[in-house]
Amino acid sequence: MLPLPPVTRALLFANFAAFAAQTFYGDALLVYFALWPLGMPSLPGLPGFLPWQIVTYGFLHGSLMHILFNMFAVYMFGGEVERVIGPKRYLNLYFGAVITAALTQIAVQSIAGADPLPTVGASGGVFGLLLAFGLFFPNRIILLLIPPVPLPARLLVVLYGALELFLGVTGTQQGVAHFAHLGGMLGAWLVIRQWLRRTR
């Protein structure tokens, strides 16, 4: 088994370190570093949206299962993608997905008038990596955990994207930022498209 490349390794470390800090400091980190909706009234001890949150929210998680699932996906897809495109482009891809996911979530919350609740999690970056993996390794077979069905990567990406769109539109899974996940995919696609344009 090949060792994990440096940026993927650093992302895993940074996310687990942030989760350890959350465990120690509690909600204090969420107040300033989770992603809060625009236009939320600033209250004592709750300043609402701050610009750096469009990045920092991606290092915070809501539970142990949340971070384990996301970091397993970074481990599974990230290393392969980083080996193909190199560390610099990999960083651009990952954070492009994280930022686009945040902007999508802010836009959806503003339009829908959702409750003023914070968004956390690396899922935007994870879905960006999933899309990149499907583009770079379209025929790679991935065995799902539940149900245990083997699928080619490109089909997995299409099905996952369609599922996220369905769940987001219908509001089936409350508390999950489905449109942020789709925003992460969009961000990765835009970054890769820009690379292809420059190559041509």
C-alpha positions in Angstrom: 0.0 0.0 0.0 1.3 3.4 -1.0 1.9 5.9 1.8 -0.5 8.9 2.0 0.7 11.9 0.1 1.5 15.0 2.2 -1.6 17.2 1.8 -4.0 14.4 2.3 -2.1 13.5 5.5 -2.1 17.1 6.6 -5.8 17.4 6.1 -6.5 14.3 8.2 -4.3 15.6 11.0 -5.8 19.1 10.9 -9.4 17.8 11.1 -8.7 15.4 13.9 -6.8 18.2 15.8 -9.7 20.5 15.3 -12.1 17.8 16.6 -9.9 17.4 19.7 -10.0 21.1 20.2 -13.8 21.0 20.0 -13.9 18.3 22.6 -11.8 20.5 24.9 -13.3 23.9 24.2 -16.9 22.9 23.5 -19.2 25.4 21.8 -16.7 28.2 21.9 -15.2 27.1 18.6 -18.6 26.8 17.0 -19.4 30.4 17.9 -16.6 31.9 15.9 -15.5 29.2 13.4 -18.7 27.4 12.3 -20.5 28.7 9.2 -23.4 31.0 10.3 -26.1 32.4 8.0 -25.8 35.9 6.6 -28.0 38.5 8.1 -28.3 36.8 11.5 -28.5 39.4 14.2 -25.4 39.7 16.3 -26.0 38.7 19.9 -23.7 38.9 22.9 -21.4 35.9 22.6 -22.8 35.1 19.2 -21.4 37.4 16.5 -23.0 35.5 13.5 -21.3 35.3 10.1 -17.6 36.2 9.9 -15.7 36.0 6.6 -13.2 33.3 7.7 -16.0 30.9 8.4 -16.3 29.9 4.8 -13.1 27.9 5.3 -12.9 27.2 9.1 -16.3 25.4 9.2 -14.8 22.7 7.0 -12.5 21.6 9.9 -15.3 21.3 12.5 -17.6 18.3 13.0 -20.8 17.6 14.8 -20.0 14.2 16.2 -17.4 11.4 16.2 -19.2 9.5 13.5 -19.4 12.7 11.4 -15.6 13.2 11.4 -14.9 9.5 11.0 -17.1 9.2 7.9 -15.6 12.3 6.3 -12.0 11.5 7.1 -12.5 7.9 5.8 -13.6 9.5 2.5 -10.6 11.8 2.4 -8.4 8.8 3.1 -10.1 6.8 0.4 -10.3 9.3 -2.4 -7.9 12.1 -1.5 -4.6 10.2 -1.7 -5.4 8.9 -5.2 -6.4 12.4 -6.5 -3.4 14.1 -5.0 -1.0 11.6 -6.7 -2.6 12.5 -10.0 -2.7 16.3 -9.8 0.0 17.0 -7.3 -0.1 18.8 -3.9 -0.6 22.4 -5.1 -3.5 21.6 -7.4 -5.0 19.3 -4.8 -5.1 22.1 -2.2 -6.7 24.4 -4.8 -9.3 21.7 -5.6 -10.1 20.8 -2.0 -10.5 24.4 -0.7 -12.3 25.5 -3.9 -14.8 22.8 -3.0 -15.0 23.8 0.6 -15.5 27.5 -0.2 -18.1 26.8 -3.0 -20.0 24.5 -0.6 -20.1 27.3 2.0 -21.3 29.9 -0.5 -24.0 27.5 -1.7 -25.1 26.8 1.8 -25.3 30.6 2.6 -27.3 31.2 -0.6 -29.8 28.4 0.1 -30.2 29.5 3.7 -30.8 33.1 2.6 -33.4 32.1 0.0 -35.2 29.5 2.1 -35.1 31.6 5.3 -33.8 28.6 7.3 -33.3 28.6 11.0 -30.1 30.5 12.1 -28.2 27.3 12.8 -24.4 26.8 12.1 -23.0 24.5 9.4 -20.0 22.3 10.1 -18.1 19.5 8.4 -15.6 18.7 5.7 -18.3 17.2 3.5 -18.1 20.0 0.9 -14.4 19.1 0.4 -15.2 15.4 0.5 -17.8 15.7 -2.3 -15.3 17.7 -4.3 -12.8 14.9 -4.0 -15.5 12.3 -4.9 -16.3 14.2 -8.1 -12.6 14.5 -9.0 -12.1 10.8 -8.3 -15.0 10.0 -10.6 -13.4 12.1 -13.4 -9.9 10.8 -13.0 -10.8 7.2 -12.3 -14.2 6.7 -14.0 -14.0 2.9 -14.3 -12.5 2.2 -10.9 -14.8 -0.1 -9.0 -15.9 1.0 -5.5 -17.6 -1.3 -3.1 -20.3 0.5 -1.1 -20.6 -0.2 2.6 -24.4 -0.1 2.7 -25.6 -1.8 0.6 -22.4 -3.8 -0.3 -22.7 -3.2 -4.1 -19.8 -2.7 -6.4 -20.1 0.4 -8.7 -17.8 2.2 -11.1 -16.7 5.5 -9.7 -18.4 7.6 -12.4 -21.8 6.0 -11.7 -21.3 6.4 -7.9 -20.7 10.1 -8.5 -23.9 10.5 -10.6 -26.0 8.5 -8.2 -24.7 10.4 -5.1 -25.2 13.8 -6.8 -28.8 12.8 -7.8 -29.5 11.6 -4.3 -28.2 14.8 -2.7 -30.3 16.9 -5.0 -33.4 14.8 -4.2 -32.9 15.0 -0.5 -32.1 18.7 -0.6 -35.2 19.5 -2.7 -37.6 17.3 -0.6 -36.0 18.2 2.7 -36.0 14.5 3.6 -33.0 14.6 5.9 -33.3 17.6 8.1 -30.0 18.9 9.6 -27.9 17.7 6.6 -26.5 20.4 4.2 -27.3 18.6 1.0 -26.9 21.7 -1.2 -23.5 22.4 0.4 -22.5 18.9 -0.8 -23.6 19.7 -4.3 -21.8 23.0 -4.0 -18.6 21.1 -3.2 -19.0 19.0 -6.3 -19.6 22.2 -8.3 -16.5 23.9 -6.9 -14.3 20.9 -7.8 -15.8 20.8 -11.3 -15.2 24.5 -11.8 -11.5 24.2 -10.7 -10.9 21.2 -12.9 -12.6 22.9 -15.9 -10.3 25.9 -15.4 -7.3 23.7 -15.5 -8.5 22.1 -18.7 -9.0 25.5 -20.3 -5.5 26.5 -19.5 -4.1 23.2 -20.9 -5.9 23.8 -24.2 
